[in-house]
Amino acid sequence: MIIKFIKYFKAKSLNHLILIFIIFGISGSLTLILSEPIINFIKINDIVENTFILLFLRIIIIFPLYQLVLISIATIFGEFNYFLSFERSMLKKLFKKLK
């Protein structure tokens, strides 16, 4: 099972895979922490009453923020090139499905 993860994430070793998961975890948590002040600054909660629209707008804010945070955290851990190529392939797959 671990070997499948190593191949899927194109990790060099088990330690590299663990580092990749740590970077994803820190990035996701930090993105959620940073998104709340941004939403409060824009005051979306005061403008929008509908929960579904509020959730949609929150996702729109979180998505680009996550990309920036992921690259920033990856740079700190010395994995900039790995995550840059990972993001490129992820965005290509996403926009390919939207067409």
Biopython code that builds the backbone (N, CA, C, O; Angstrom):
import numpy as np
from Bio.PDB.StructureBuilder import StructureBuilder

atoms = [
    (1, "MET", "N", (0.823, -1.200, 0.000)),
    (1, "MET", "CA", (0.000, 0.000, 0.000)),
    (1, "MET", "C", (0.866, 1.263, 0.000)),
    (1, "MET", "O", (0.584, 2.211, -0.733)),
    (2, "ILE", "N", (1.902, 1.271, 0.810)),
    (2, "ILE", "CA", (2.803, 2.424, 0.874)),
    (2, "ILE", "C", (3.501, 2.617, -0.462)),
    (2, "ILE", "O", (3.706, 3.750, -0.897)),
    (3, "ILE", "N", (3.861, 1.538, -1.106)),
    (3, "ILE", "CA", (4.548, 1.626, -2.402)),
    (3, "ILE", "C", (3.648, 2.294, -3.434)),
    (3, "ILE", "O", (4.130, 3.042, -4.284)),
    (4, "LYS", "N", (2.338, 2.028, -3.366)),
    (4, "LYS", "CA", (1.396, 2.676, -4.287)),
    (4, "LYS", "C", (1.362, 4.188, -4.055)),
    (4, "LYS", "O", (1.316, 4.970, -5.004)),
    (5, "PHE", "N", (1.386, 4.586, -2.784)),
    (5, "PHE", "CA", (1.413, 6.017, -2.475)),
    (5, "PHE", "C", (2.701, 6.662, -2.975)),
    (5, "PHE", "O", (2.678, 7.763, -3.526)),
    (6, "ILE", "N", (3.814, 5.978, -2.784)),
    (6, "ILE", "CA", (5.099, 6.512, -3.232)),
    (6, "ILE", "C", (5.098, 6.694, -4.742)),
    (6, "ILE", "O", (5.599, 7.698, -5.248)),
    (7, "LYS", "N", (4.538, 5.726, -5.466)),
    (7, "LYS", "CA", (4.468, 5.837, -6.930)),
    (7, "LYS", "C", (3.491, 6.929, -7.355)),
    (7, "LYS", "O", (3.786, 7.706, -8.263)),
    (8, "TYR", "N", (2.328, 6.992, -6.701)),
    (8, "TYR", "CA", (1.319, 7.973, -7.082)),
    (8, "TYR", "C", (1.825, 9.402, -6.886)),
    (8, "TYR", "O", (1.630, 10.261, -7.746)),
    (9, "PHE", "N", (2.469, 9.646, -5.757)),
    (9, "PHE", "CA", (2.973, 10.985, -5.464)),
    (9, "PHE", "C", (4.363, 11.232, -6.029)),
    (9, "PHE", "O", (4.928, 12.312, -5.857)),
    (10, "LYS", "N", (4.909, 10.232, -6.703)),
    (10, "LYS", "CA", (6.243, 10.324, -7.314)),
    (10, "LYS", "C", (7.288, 10.761, -6.286)),
    (10, "LYS", "O", (8.143, 11.606, -6.552)),
    (11, "ALA", "N", (7.184, 10.152, -5.102)),
    (11, "ALA", "CA", (8.129, 10.449, -4.025)),
    (11, "ALA", "C", (9.396, 9.635, -4.222)),
    (11, "ALA", "O", (9.372, 8.561, -4.823)),
    (12, "LYS", "N", (10.490, 10.152, -3.716)),
    (12, "LYS", "CA", (11.782, 9.478, -3.849)),
    (12, "LYS", "C", (11.937, 8.347, -2.837)),
    (12, "LYS", "O", (12.629, 7.363, -3.097)),
    (13, "SER", "N", (11.288, 8.492, -1.680)),
    (13, "SER", "CA", (11.404, 7.490, -0.618)),
    (13, "SER", "C", (10.228, 7.653, 0.339)),
    (13, "SER", "O", (9.383, 8.532, 0.167)),
    (14, "LEU", "N", (10.192, 6.795, 1.341)),
    (14, "LEU", "CA", (9.143, 6.900, 2.355)),
    (14, "LEU", "C", (9.278, 8.207, 3.137)),
    (14, "LEU", "O", (8.272, 8.844, 3.450)),
    (15, "ASN", "N", (10.485, 8.604, 3.450)),
    (15, "ASN", "CA", (10.701, 9.875, 4.158)),
    (15, "ASN", "C", (10.233, 11.062, 3.322)),
    (15, "ASN", "O", (9.677, 12.019, 3.860)),
    (16, "HIS", "N", (10.452, 11.006, 2.023)),
    (16, "HIS", "CA", (9.996, 12.074, 1.129)),
    (16, "HIS", "C", (8.470, 12.112, 1.096)),
    (16, "HIS", "O", (7.875, 13.189, 1.082)),
    (17, "LEU", "N", (7.840, 10.943, 1.082)),
    (17, "LEU", "CA", (6.378, 10.871, 1.099)),
    (17, "LEU", "C", (5.823, 11.473, 2.390)),
    (17, "LEU", "O", (4.837, 12.209, 2.363)),
    (18, "ILE", "N", (6.449, 11.162, 3.501)),
    (18, "ILE", "CA", (6.021, 11.724, 4.787)),
    (18, "ILE", "C", (6.164, 13.246, 4.774)),
    (18, "ILE", "O", (5.287, 13.955, 5.268)),
    (19, "LEU", "N", (7.253, 13.744, 4.219)),
    (19, "LEU", "CA", (7.454, 15.193, 4.103)),
    (19, "LEU", "C", (6.373, 15.822, 3.226)),
    (19, "LEU", "O", (5.870, 16.903, 3.536)),
    (20, "ILE", "N", (6.018, 15.155, 2.141)),
    (20, "ILE", "CA", (4.954, 15.650, 1.256)),
    (20, "ILE", "C", (3.641, 15.754, 2.024)),
    (20, "ILE", "O", (2.941, 16.762, 1.921)),
    (21, "PHE", "N", (3.302, 14.723, 2.791)),
    (21, "PHE", "CA", (2.063, 14.751, 3.572)),
    (21, "PHE", "C", (2.093, 15.840, 4.646)),
    (21, "PHE", "O", (1.075, 16.480, 4.911)),
    (22, "ILE", "N", (3.239, 16.047, 5.251)),
    (22, "ILE", "CA", (3.374, 17.109, 6.256)),
    (22, "ILE", "C", (3.145, 18.476, 5.611)),
    (22, "ILE", "O", (2.462, 19.327, 6.180)),
    (23, "ILE", "N", (3.712, 18.682, 4.431)),
    (23, "ILE", "CA", (3.536, 19.958, 3.727)),
    (23, "ILE", "C", (2.076, 20.169, 3.350)),
    (23, "ILE", "O", (1.553, 21.274, 3.498)),
    (24, "PHE", "N", (1.408, 19.115, 2.862)),
    (24, "PHE", "CA", (-0.020, 19.232, 2.550)),
    (24, "PHE", "C", (-0.833, 19.558, 3.803)),
    (24, "PHE", "O", (-1.741, 20.388, 3.756)),
    (25, "GLY", "N", (-0.515, 18.916, 4.905)),
    (25, "GLY", "CA", (-1.246, 19.153, 6.150)),
    (25, "GLY", "C", (-1.078, 20.565, 6.667)),
    (25, "GLY", "O", (-2.055, 21.217, 7.038)),
    (26, "ILE", "N", (0.149, 21.038, 6.694)),
    (26, "ILE", "CA", (0.415, 22.406, 7.160)),
    (26, "ILE", "C", (-0.258, 23.417, 6.234)),
    (26, "ILE", "O", (-0.841, 24.396, 6.700)),
    (27, "SER", "N", (-0.177, 23.183, 4.939)),
    (27, "SER", "CA", (-0.758, 24.124, 3.971)),
    (27, "SER", "C", (-2.272, 24.207, 4.107)),
    (27, "SER", "O", (-2.840, 25.299, 4.096)),
    (28, "GLY", "N", (-2.923, 23.066, 4.235)),
    (28, "GLY", "CA", (-4.376, 23.064, 4.380)),
    (28, "GLY", "C", (-4.829, 23.756, 5.652)),
    (28, "GLY", "O", (-5.764, 24.557, 5.634)),
    (29, "SER", "N", (-4.165, 23.446, 6.752)),
    (29, "SER", "CA", (-4.527, 24.064, 8.031)),
    (29, "SER", "C", (-4.278, 25.567, 8.010)),
    (29, "SER", "O", (-5.116, 26.347, 8.462)),
    (30, "LEU", "N", (-3.136, 25.965, 7.489)),
    (30, "LEU", "CA", (-2.800, 27.387, 7.437)),
    (30, "LEU", "C", (-3.748, 28.152, 6.511)),
    (30, "LEU", "O", (-4.087, 29.303, 6.784)),
    (31, "THR", "N", (-4.172, 27.524, 5.429)),
    (31, "THR", "CA", (-5.113, 28.173, 4.516)),
    (31, "THR", "C", (-6.437, 28.455, 5.209)),
    (31, "THR", "O", (-6.999, 29.540, 5.061)),
    (32, "LEU", "N", (-6.937, 27.486, 5.962)),
    (32, "LEU", "CA", (-8.193, 27.712, 6.684)),
    (32, "LEU", "C", (-8.040, 28.794, 7.746)),
    (32, "LEU", "O", (-8.948, 29.598, 7.955)),
    (33, "ILE", "N", (-6.903, 28.812, 8.407)),
    (33, "ILE", "CA", (-6.658, 29.844, 9.419)),
    (33, "ILE", "C", (-6.584, 31.228, 8.774)),
    (33, "ILE", "O", (-7.123, 32.193, 9.316)),
    (34, "LEU", "N", (-5.922, 31.330, 7.624)),
    (34, "LEU", "CA", (-5.768, 32.626, 6.952)),
    (34, "LEU", "C", (-7.034, 33.083, 6.239)),
    (34, "LEU", "O", (-7.230, 34.283, 6.048)),
    (35, "SER", "N", (-7.895, 32.155, 5.845)),
    (35, "SER", "CA", (-9.086, 32.542, 5.088)),
    (35, "SER", "C", (-10.095, 33.296, 5.953)),
    (35, "SER", "O", (-10.808, 34.166, 5.454)),
    (36, "GLU", "N", (-10.159, 32.975, 7.225)),
    (36, "GLU", "CA", (-11.132, 33.634, 8.106)),
    (36, "GLU", "C", (-10.903, 35.144, 8.214)),
    (36, "GLU", "O", (-11.863, 35.899, 8.064)),
    (37, "PRO", "N", (-9.675, 35.622, 8.469)),
    (37, "PRO", "CA", (-9.478, 37.080, 8.501)),
    (37, "PRO", "C", (-9.748, 37.752, 7.148)),
    (37, "PRO", "O", (-10.224, 38.886, 7.100)),
    (38, "ILE", "N", (-9.446, 37.055, 6.063)),
    (38, "ILE", "CA", (-9.717, 37.627, 4.736)),
    (38, "ILE", "C", (-11.215, 37.790, 4.539)),
    (38, "ILE", "O", (-11.673, 38.825, 4.054)),
    (39, "ILE", "N", (-11.976, 36.774, 4.912)),
    (39, "ILE", "CA", (-13.431, 36.842, 4.779)),
    (39, "ILE", "C", (-14.001, 37.929, 5.686)),
    (39, "ILE", "O", (-14.916, 38.653, 5.293)),
    (40, "ASN", "N", (-13.469, 38.042, 6.884)),
    (40, "ASN", "CA", (-13.930, 39.105, 7.794)),
    (40, "ASN", "C", (-13.553, 40.491, 7.274)),
    (40, "ASN", "O", (-14.317, 41.441, 7.444)),
    (41, "PHE", "N", (-12.382, 40.618, 6.642)),
    (41, "PHE", "CA", (-11.953, 41.899, 6.085)),
    (41, "PHE", "C", (-12.860, 42.323, 4.933)),
    (41, "PHE", "O", (-13.234, 43.491, 4.828)),
    (42, "ILE", "N", (-13.208, 41.377, 4.079)),
    (42, "ILE", "CA", (-14.090, 41.675, 2.944)),
    (42, "ILE", "C", (-15.534, 41.861, 3.412)),
    (42, "ILE", "O", (-16.336, 42.489, 2.720)),
    (43, "LYS", "N", (-15.859, 41.323, 4.571)),
    (43, "LYS", "CA", (-17.194, 41.392, 5.179)),
    (43, "LYS", "C", (-18.246, 40.692, 4.330)),
    (43, "LYS", "O", (-19.348, 41.202, 4.125)),
    (44, "ILE", "N", (-17.881, 39.522, 3.848)),
    (44, "ILE", "CA", (-18.825, 38.733, 3.053)),
    (44, "ILE", "C", (-20.000, 38.284, 3.912)),
    (44, "ILE", "O", (-21.130, 38.222, 3.427)),
    (45, "ASN", "N", (-19.751, 37.969, 5.177)),
    (45, "ASN", "CA", (-20.823, 37.507, 6.064)),
    (45, "ASN", "C", (-21.927, 38.549, 6.222)),
    (45, "ASN", "O", (-23.095, 38.196, 6.387)),
    (46, "ASP", "N", (-21.566, 39.824, 6.171)),
    (46, "ASP", "CA", (-22.557, 40.891, 6.298)),
    (46, "ASP", "C", (-23.330, 41.103, 5.002)),
    (46, "ASP", "O", (-24.493, 41.505, 5.031)),
    (47, "ILE", "N", (-22.697, 40.839, 3.877)),
    (47, "ILE", "CA", (-23.311, 41.088, 2.574)),
    (47, "ILE", "C", (-24.234, 39.947, 2.164)),
    (47, "ILE", "O", (-25.340, 40.180, 1.677)),
    (48, "VAL", "N", (-23.774, 38.709, 2.363)),
    (48, "VAL", "CA", (-24.493, 37.536, 1.867)),
    (48, "VAL", "C", (-25.194, 36.833, 3.024)),
    (48, "VAL", "O", (-24.581, 36.537, 4.050)),
    (49, "GLU", "N", (-26.476, 36.572, 2.847)),
    (49, "GLU", "CA", (-27.259, 35.872, 3.863)),
    (49, "GLU", "C", (-27.387, 34.380, 3.549)),
    (49, "GLU", "O", (-27.494, 33.558, 4.458)),
    (50, "ASN", "N", (-27.374, 34.040, 2.272)),
    (50, "ASN", "CA", (-27.574, 32.654, 1.849)),
    (50, "ASN", "C", (-26.343, 31.812, 2.179)),
    (50, "ASN", "O", (-25.223, 32.173, 1.818)),
    (51, "THR", "N", (-26.555, 30.696, 2.862)),
    (51, "THR", "CA", (-25.454, 29.835, 3.291)),
    (51, "THR", "C", (-24.718, 29.219, 2.113)),
    (51, "THR", "O", (-23.491, 29.118, 2.132)),
    (52, "PHE", "N", (-25.456, 28.805, 1.088)),
    (52, "PHE", "CA", (-24.826, 28.163, -0.065)),
    (52, "PHE", "C", (-23.959, 29.137, -0.858)),
    (52, "PHE", "O", (-22.873, 28.777, -1.312)),
    (53, "ILE", "N", (-24.431, 30.352, -1.021)),
    (53, "ILE", "CA", (-23.634, 31.366, -1.716)),
    (53, "ILE", "C", (-22.402, 31.723, -0.886)),
    (53, "ILE", "O", (-21.317, 31.919, -1.432)),
    (54, "LEU", "N", (-22.573, 31.806, 0.420)),
    (54, "LEU", "CA", (-21.448, 32.093, 1.312)),
    (54, "LEU", "C", (-20.394, 30.990, 1.231)),
    (54, "LEU", "O", (-19.196, 31.272, 1.195)),
    (55, "LEU", "N", (-20.838, 29.746, 1.202)),
    (55, "LEU", "CA", (-19.919, 28.617, 1.071)),
    (55, "LEU", "C", (-19.192, 28.658, -0.273)),
    (55, "LEU", "O", (-17.988, 28.412, -0.338)),
    (56, "PHE", "N", (-19.921, 28.966, -1.336)),
    (56, "PHE", "CA", (-19.320, 29.066, -2.666)),
    (56, "PHE", "C", (-18.261, 30.169, -2.706)),
    (56, "PHE", "O", (-17.171, 29.959, -3.237)),
    (57, "LEU", "N", (-18.569, 31.328, -2.156)),
    (57, "LEU", "CA", (-17.606, 32.435, -2.130)),
    (57, "LEU", "C", (-16.385, 32.094, -1.276)),
    (57, "LEU", "O", (-15.262, 32.480, -1.600)),
    (58, "ARG", "N", (-16.615, 31.376, -0.197)),
    (58, "ARG", "CA", (-15.497, 30.956, 0.660)),
    (58, "ARG", "C", (-14.557, 30.020, -0.101)),
    (58, "ARG", "O", (-13.337, 30.133, 0.016)),
    (59, "ILE", "N", (-15.124, 29.101, -0.874)),
    (59, "ILE", "CA", (-14.306, 28.187, -1.690)),
    (59, "ILE", "C", (-13.539, 28.968, -2.741)),
    (59, "ILE", "O", (-12.372, 28.674, -3.004)),
    (60, "ILE", "N", (-14.179, 29.961, -3.346)),
    (60, "ILE", "CA", (-13.512, 30.796, -4.354)),
    (60, "ILE", "C", (-12.315, 31.528, -3.735)),
    (60, "ILE", "O", (-11.291, 31.707, -4.395)),
    (61, "ILE", "N", (-12.436, 31.943, -2.493)),
    (61, "ILE", "CA", (-11.330, 32.627, -1.810)),
    (61, "ILE", "C", (-10.251, 31.633, -1.405)),
    (61, "ILE", "O", (-9.061, 31.920, -1.537)),
    (62, "ILE", "N", (-10.657, 30.469, -0.913)),
    (62, "ILE", "CA", (-9.701, 29.491, -0.395)),
    (62, "ILE", "C", (-8.851, 28.880, -1.504)),
    (62, "ILE", "O", (-7.664, 28.637, -1.288)),
    (63, "PHE", "N", (-9.415, 28.626, -2.677)),
    (63, "PHE", "CA", (-8.685, 27.918, -3.732)),
    (63, "PHE", "C", (-7.384, 28.619, -4.137)),
    (63, "PHE", "O", (-6.332, 27.981, -4.092)),
    (64, "PRO", "N", (-7.399, 29.894, -4.529)),
    (64, "PRO", "CA", (-6.115, 30.530, -4.883)),
    (64, "PRO", "C", (-5.207, 30.739, -3.670)),
    (64, "PRO", "O", (-3.982, 30.689, -3.789)),
    (65, "LEU", "N", (-5.811, 30.974, -2.508)),
    (65, "LEU", "CA", (-5.008, 31.130, -1.298)),
    (65, "LEU", "C", (-4.247, 29.845, -0.998)),
    (65, "LEU", "O", (-3.082, 29.890, -0.601)),
    (66, "TYR", "N", (-4.899, 28.702, -1.184)),
    (66, "TYR", "CA", (-4.246, 27.415, -0.937)),
    (66, "TYR", "C", (-3.051, 27.221, -1.865)),
    (66, "TYR", "O", (-2.011, 26.717, -1.441)),
    (67, "GLN", "N", (-3.192, 27.613, -3.117)),
    (67, "GLN", "CA", (-2.090, 27.469, -4.070)),
    (67, "GLN", "C", (-0.876, 28.274, -3.606)),
    (67, "GLN", "O", (0.256, 27.792, -3.663)),
    (68, "LEU", "N", (-1.117, 29.489, -3.153)),
    (68, "LEU", "CA", (-0.016, 30.341, -2.672)),
    (68, "LEU", "C", (0.616, 29.786, -1.396)),
    (68, "LEU", "O", (1.839, 29.763, -1.258)),
    (69, "VAL", "N", (-0.218, 29.345, -0.479)),
    (69, "VAL", "CA", (0.298, 28.813, 0.788)),
    (69, "VAL", "C", (1.073, 27.521, 0.545)),
    (69, "VAL", "O", (2.125, 27.306, 1.147)),
    (70, "LEU", "N", (0.561, 26.665, -0.330)),
    (70, "LEU", "CA", (1.235, 25.396, -0.617)),
    (70, "LEU", "C", (2.634, 25.631, -1.176)),
    (70, "LEU", "O", (3.595, 25.000, -0.737)),
    (71, "ILE", "N", (2.748, 26.526, -2.132)),
    (71, "ILE", "CA", (4.060, 26.830, -2.709)),
    (71, "ILE", "C", (4.970, 27.479, -1.660)),
    (71, "ILE", "O", (6.167, 27.193, -1.619)),
    (72, "SER", "N", (4.417, 28.341, -0.824)),
    (72, "SER", "CA", (5.228, 28.997, 0.214)),
    (72, "SER", "C", (5.759, 27.993, 1.231)),
    (72, "SER", "O", (6.941, 28.021, 1.572)),
    (73, "ILE", "N", (4.904, 27.119, 1.711)),
    (73, "ILE", "CA", (5.322, 26.113, 2.693)),
    (73, "ILE", "C", (6.296, 25.131, 2.051)),
    (73, "ILE", "O", (7.266, 24.716, 2.685)),
    (74, "ALA", "N", (6.044, 24.761, 0.806)),
    (74, "ALA", "CA", (6.952, 23.848, 0.102)),
    (74, "ALA", "C", (8.331, 24.475, -0.055)),
    (74, "ALA", "O", (9.344, 23.783, 0.050)),
    (75, "THR", "N", (8.375, 25.769, -0.304)),
    (75, "THR", "CA", (9.653, 26.469, -0.428)),
    (75, "THR", "C", (10.416, 26.439, 0.897)),
    (75, "THR", "O", (11.631, 26.241, 0.915)),
    (76, "ILE", "N", (9.709, 26.632, 1.989)),
    (76, "ILE", "CA", (10.348, 26.591, 3.306)),
    (76, "ILE", "C", (10.969, 25.221, 3.560)),
    (76, "ILE", "O", (12.051, 25.124, 4.139)),
    (77, "PHE", "N", (10.285, 24.166, 3.127)),
    (77, "PHE", "CA", (10.782, 22.806, 3.331)),
    (77, "PHE", "C", (11.716, 22.341, 2.212)),
    (77, "PHE", "O", (12.178, 21.200, 2.234)),
    (78, "GLY", "N", (11.999, 23.205, 1.237)),
    (78, "GLY", "CA", (12.931, 22.861, 0.166)),
    (78, "GLY", "C", (12.349, 21.976, -0.914)),
    (78, "GLY", "O", (13.085, 21.270, -1.603)),
    (79, "GLU", "N", (11.035, 22.006, -1.069)),
    (79, "GLU", "CA", (10.364, 21.170, -2.062)),
    (79, "GLU", "C", (9.625, 22.014, -3.103)),
    (79, "GLU", "O", (8.582, 21.597, -3.608)),
    (80, "PHE", "N", (10.148, 23.179, -3.422)),
    (80, "PHE", "CA", (9.481, 24.094, -4.353)),
    (80, "PHE", "C", (9.233, 23.445, -5.711)),
    (80, "PHE", "O", (8.112, 23.487, -6.218)),
    (81, "ASN", "N", (10.261, 22.846, -6.304)),
    (81, "ASN", "CA", (10.121, 22.271, -7.646)),
    (81, "ASN", "C", (9.115, 21.132, -7.677)),
    (81, "ASN", "O", (8.342, 21.015, -8.628)),
    (82, "TYR", "N", (9.116, 20.291, -6.647)),
    (82, "TYR", "CA", (8.173, 19.169, -6.600)),
    (82, "TYR", "C", (6.735, 19.687, -6.583)),
    (82, "TYR", "O", (5.901, 19.226, -7.361)),
    (83, "PHE", "N", (6.446, 20.633, -5.708)),
    (83, "PHE", "CA", (5.076, 21.114, -5.574)),
    (83, "PHE", "C", (4.664, 22.032, -6.719)),
    (83, "PHE", "O", (3.476, 22.124, -7.030)),
    (84, "LEU", "N", (5.602, 22.701, -7.344)),
    (84, "LEU", "CA", (5.268, 23.494, -8.522)),
    (84, "LEU", "C", (4.802, 22.587, -9.652)),
    (84, "LEU", "O", (3.805, 22.879, -10.311)),
    (85, "SER", "N", (5.511, 21.494, -9.878)),
    (85, "SER", "CA", (5.083, 20.553, -10.917)),
    (85, "SER", "C", (3.792, 19.853, -10.508)),
    (85, "SER", "O", (2.957, 19.552, -11.361)),
    (86, "PHE", "N", (3.618, 19.590, -9.215)),
    (86, "PHE", "CA", (2.383, 18.972, -8.733)),
    (86, "PHE", "C", (1.191, 19.898, -8.980)),
    (86, "PHE", "O", (0.141, 19.445, -9.436)),
    (87, "GLU", "N", (1.345, 21.177, -8.686)),
    (87, "GLU", "CA", (0.261, 22.138, -8.911)),
    (87, "GLU", "C", (-0.050, 22.290, -10.392)),
    (87, "GLU", "O", (-1.217, 22.371, -10.777)),
    (88, "ARG", "N", (0.972, 22.329, -11.213)),
    (88, "ARG", "CA", (0.742, 22.437, -12.659)),
    (88, "ARG", "C", (-0.081, 21.269, -13.166)),
    (88, "ARG", "O", (-1.039, 21.461, -13.915)),
    (89, "SER", "N", (0.283, 20.059, -12.765)),
    (89, "SER", "CA", (-0.462, 18.890, -13.238)),
    (89, "SER", "C", (-1.875, 18.880, -12.663)),
    (89, "SER", "O", (-2.814, 18.475, -13.348)),
    (90, "MET", "N", (-2.041, 19.322, -11.413)),
    (90, "MET", "CA", (-3.361, 19.368, -10.809)),
    (90, "MET", "C", (-4.251, 20.380, -11.532)),
    (90, "MET", "O", (-5.414, 20.093, -11.816)),
    (91, "LEU", "N", (-3.713, 21.546, -11.825)),
    (91, "LEU", "CA", (-4.500, 22.571, -12.515)),
    (91, "LEU", "C", (-4.823, 22.161, -13.947)),
    (91, "LEU", "O", (-5.910, 22.455, -14.444)),
    (92, "LYS", "N", (-3.888, 21.484, -14.615)),
    (92, "LYS", "CA", (-4.168, 20.986, -15.966)),
    (92, "LYS", "C", (-5.317, 19.994, -15.944)),
    (92, "LYS", "O", (-6.207, 20.055, -16.792)),
    (93, "LYS", "N", (-5.306, 19.081, -14.979)),
    (93, "LYS", "CA", (-6.386, 18.098, -14.864)),
    (93, "LYS", "C", (-7.708, 18.780, -14.550)),
    (93, "LYS", "O", (-8.746, 18.401, -15.092)),
    (94, "LEU", "N", (-7.679, 19.785, -13.677)),
    (94, "LEU", "CA", (-8.895, 20.487, -13.298)),
    (94, "LEU", "C", (-9.503, 21.216, -14.487)),
    (94, "LEU", "O", (-10.702, 21.097, -14.740)),
    (95, "PHE", "N", (-8.687, 21.969, -15.220)),
    (95, "PHE", "CA", (-9.213, 22.734, -16.340)),
    (95, "PHE", "C", (-9.549, 21.850, -17.531)),
    (95, "PHE", "O", (-10.382, 22.221, -18.359)),
    (96, "LYS", "N", (-8.925, 20.704, -17.629)),
    (96, "LYS", "CA", (-9.263, 19.752, -18.681)),
    (96, "LYS", "C", (-10.667, 19.202, -18.452)),
    (96, "LYS", "O", (-11.419, 19.005, -19.406)),
    (97, "LYS", "N", (-11.022, 18.954, -17.193)),
    (97, "LYS", "CA", (-12.350, 18.434, -16.867)),
    (97, "LYS", "C", (-13.426, 19.494, -17.031)),
    (97, "LYS", "O", (-14.583, 19.158, -17.285)),
    (98, "LEU", "N", (-13.071, 20.766, -16.892)),
    (98, "LEU", "CA", (-14.049, 21.838, -17.029)),
    (98, "LEU", "C", (-14.437, 22.098, -18.481)),
    (98, "LEU", "O", (-15.497, 22.663, -18.750)),
    (99, "LYS", "N", (-13.585, 21.689, -19.411)),
    (99, "LYS", "CA", (-13.882, 21.940, -20.828)),
    (99, "LYS", "C", (-14.967, 21.045, -21.341)),
    (99, "LYS", "O", (-15.335, 21.129, -22.513)),
]
sb = StructureBuilder()
sb.init_structure("model")
sb.init_model(0)
sb.init_chain("A")
sb.init_seg("    ")
for serial, (resi, resn, name, xyz) in enumerate(atoms, 1):
    if name == "N":
        sb.init_residue(resn, " ", resi, " ")
    sb.init_atom(name, np.array(xyz, "f"), 0.0, 1.0, " ", f" {name:<3s}", serial, name[0])
structure = sb.get_structure()
